[in-house]
Amino acid sequence: MDARTQELSDAHDVLAEFYAERLAGALEQMPVEQAVLGLFARLVRESGLGVEVADIGCGTGRLAPFLTAHGLSPRGLDLSPEMITVARRDQPGFTFEQGDVRALPYADASLGGALGWYSLMYLTPDDRAVAFGELARVVKPGGHLAMAYKMGDDSQRRGGRTVNLGVEFDIWWHSADEVAGRLDAAGFEVEFAGRVPQSEEWPQPQGYAVARRR
């Protein structure tokens, strides 16, 4: 594992319990995110390609119950071993495993859909191309990918400092054009794109995309 990836993994090991406490029940207070995830679930179901989906960068596994309630069969993968430990503890009954989006442990065209929910913004531009290619490899043609991300100018930043836990890592806040371009190049067609503007509740604009594998 290269130094940048190790730093990211180690930082999220430290953040695992913080996220478990901070994000517990948070989705219930986020109607926009529920709507986008609900759209993703409906499109996966209606595709007729099966309801097996993978949450890539699943963190504490907090999306698994919502996806299940909307008719999907989710599993999760995360770079951080401690995140996986917390996910298995807090969301029993689901499959969670440690892994890297740049080398997904799934067979070709084996999933009806995949999620990259605030998890693809840690990748360098070169790694981004690899990761989107991997997502295209494992999602069946006609299947769907849903993304959430922080919107910005695509410049590199240092994240993690605001939680005061002594961790830092590289992060990129993406433009909608960057996300759309990456999806198109990997073989996805964007079917929905949306944003939540900056506000007191959301200091940074949030972007969303749902795309179909060609």
C-alpha positions in Angstrom: 0.0 0.0 0.0 1.5 3.4 -1.0 2.0 6.1 1.6 -1.0 8.2 0.6 -3.4 5.2 0.7 -1.9 4.1 4.1 -2.5 7.6 5.5 -6.1 7.5 4.3 -6.7 4.1 5.8 -5.0 4.9 9.1 -7.0 8.2 9.4 -10.3 6.5 8.9 -9.4 3.8 11.4 -9.2 6.7 13.9 -12.4 8.2 12.6 -14.5 5.0 12.7 -16.0 5.4 16.2 -16.4 9.2 15.6 -18.4 8.5 12.4 -20.4 5.8 14.1 -21.6 8.2 16.7 -21.9 11.3 14.6 -23.7 9.8 11.6 -26.0 7.4 13.6 -29.5 8.3 12.4 -28.3 11.2 10.2 -29.9 9.8 7.0 -33.3 10.2 8.6 -32.7 14.0 8.7 -31.5 14.2 5.0 -34.5 14.1 2.7 -32.4 14.9 -0.4 -30.1 12.0 0.2 -33.0 9.7 0.9 -34.6 10.8 -2.4 -31.4 10.1 -4.4 -30.8 6.8 -2.8 -34.5 5.9 -3.3 -34.2 6.8 -7.0 -31.1 4.6 -7.2 -32.9 1.7 -5.5 -35.9 2.0 -7.8 -33.8 2.1 -11.0 -31.9 -1.0 -9.8 -35.1 -2.9 -9.1 -36.7 -1.9 -12.4 -33.7 -2.9 -14.4 -34.5 -6.6 -13.8 -30.8 -7.3 -13.4 -30.9 -8.4 -9.8 -30.9 -6.4 -6.5 -27.3 -7.2 -5.4 -25.5 -3.9 -4.9 -22.2 -2.9 -3.3 -21.6 0.2 -1.2 -18.0 1.1 -2.1 -16.4 3.1 0.7 -19.2 2.0 3.0 -17.7 3.4 6.2 -19.8 2.3 9.2 -22.3 0.6 6.9 -25.0 3.1 7.8 -26.7 2.9 4.3 -27.3 -0.8 4.4 -30.6 -0.7 6.3 -32.1 2.0 4.0 -31.1 0.1 0.9 -32.6 -3.1 2.3 -35.8 -1.4 3.1 -36.0 -0.2 -0.5 -35.7 -3.7 -1.9 -32.0 -4.1 -2.5 -29.4 -6.7 -1.2 -26.4 -4.6 -0.2 -22.9 -5.5 0.8 -20.1 -3.1 1.7 -16.4 -2.5 1.2 -14.1 0.0 2.8 -10.4 0.7 2.8 -10.3 1.1 6.6 -10.2 -2.2 8.6 -11.6 -0.4 11.6 -14.5 0.9 9.6 -15.3 -2.6 8.6 -15.1 -3.7 12.3 -17.6 -1.0 13.3 -19.9 -1.8 10.3 -20.0 -5.5 11.2 -20.8 -4.6 14.8 -23.4 -2.0 14.1 -25.0 -3.6 11.1 -25.1 -7.3 11.8 -26.5 -9.5 9.1 -24.8 -7.8 6.2 -21.5 -8.7 4.5 -18.7 -6.1 4.9 -15.1 -6.6 3.8 -11.9 -4.6 3.6 -10.8 -3.6 0.1 -9.8 -1.0 -2.4 -12.0 0.6 -5.1 -9.0 0.4 -7.5 -9.1 -3.4 -7.3 -12.7 -4.5 -6.4 -13.1 -8.1 -5.3 -16.1 -8.7 -7.4 -16.6 -10.6 -10.7 -17.2 -8.9 -14.0 -20.8 -7.7 -14.4 -21.8 -9.3 -11.1 -23.8 -6.4 -9.5 -27.1 -4.7 -10.3 -25.6 -1.5 -8.9 -22.9 0.2 -6.9 -22.7 3.3 -4.6 -19.8 5.7 -4.2 -21.3 7.8 -1.4 -18.8 10.5 -0.5 -16.1 7.9 -1.1 -14.6 8.6 -4.5 -13.3 12.1 -3.5 -10.2 10.7 -1.9 -8.7 9.5 -5.2 -6.0 11.2 -7.2 -6.9 12.0 -10.9 -4.9 8.9 -12.1 -6.5 6.7 -9.4 -9.9 8.1 -10.3 -9.7 6.7 -13.8 -8.8 3.2 -12.4 -11.6 3.3 -9.9 -14.3 4.3 -12.3 -13.1 1.6 -14.6 -13.4 -0.9 -11.8 -17.0 0.2 -11.1 -17.9 -0.1 -14.7 -16.3 -3.6 -14.7 -18.4 -5.0 -11.9 -21.8 -3.3 -12.7 -23.9 -5.2 -15.2 -24.7 -3.3 -18.5 -28.0 -1.6 -17.7 -27.1 -1.5 -14.0 -26.7 1.7 -12.0 -24.1 3.7 -10.1 -25.0 6.4 -7.5 -22.6 9.0 -6.2 -22.6 11.7 -3.6 -19.7 14.1 -3.4 -18.6 17.6 -2.1 -18.6 20.1 -4.9 -15.7 22.4 -5.6 -13.0 23.3 -8.2 -11.3 19.9 -8.3 -8.2 21.1 -6.5 -6.4 19.0 -3.9 -7.0 19.8 -0.3 -6.2 18.4 3.1 -9.1 16.9 5.0 -9.8 15.6 8.5 -8.4 18.6 10.4 -11.8 19.9 11.6 -12.6 16.9 13.8 -9.6 17.6 16.0 -8.6 13.9 16.2 -5.0 14.4 14.8 -5.7 13.0 11.4 -5.2 14.4 7.9 -5.6 13.1 4.3 -5.8 14.2 0.8 -9.3 15.0 -0.6 -10.7 16.6 -3.8 -14.0 18.5 -4.0 -15.3 17.8 -7.5 -17.2 19.8 -10.1 -20.3 18.3 -11.8 -18.4 18.4 -15.1 -15.5 16.3 -13.6 -17.9 13.7 -12.3 -20.0 13.6 -15.6 -16.8 13.3 -17.6 -15.4 10.5 -15.5 -18.7 8.6 -15.7 -19.0 9.0 -19.4 -15.4 7.9 -20.0 -15.9 4.8 -17.9 -19.1 3.7 -19.8 -21.9 5.3 -17.7 -24.7 7.5 -18.9 -25.9 10.1 -16.4 -29.6 9.8 -15.8 -29.8 12.2 -12.8 -27.6 15.0 -11.6 -28.4 17.3 -8.7 -26.9 19.5 -6.0 -27.7 21.0 -2.7 -26.3 24.6 -2.5 -24.2 26.0 0.2 -26.2 26.9 3.3 -25.9 27.1 7.1 -26.6 23.4 7.3 -24.4 22.5 4.3 -21.2 24.7 4.4 -20.0 23.0 1.2 -22.3 22.4 -1.8 -23.2 18.7 -2.2 -23.4 17.0 -5.6 -25.3 13.8 -6.6 -25.3 11.6 -9.7 -27.1 8.5 -10.8 -25.8 6.8 -13.9 -26.6 3.8 -16.0 -23.9 1.4 -17.2 -24.0 1.3 -21.0 
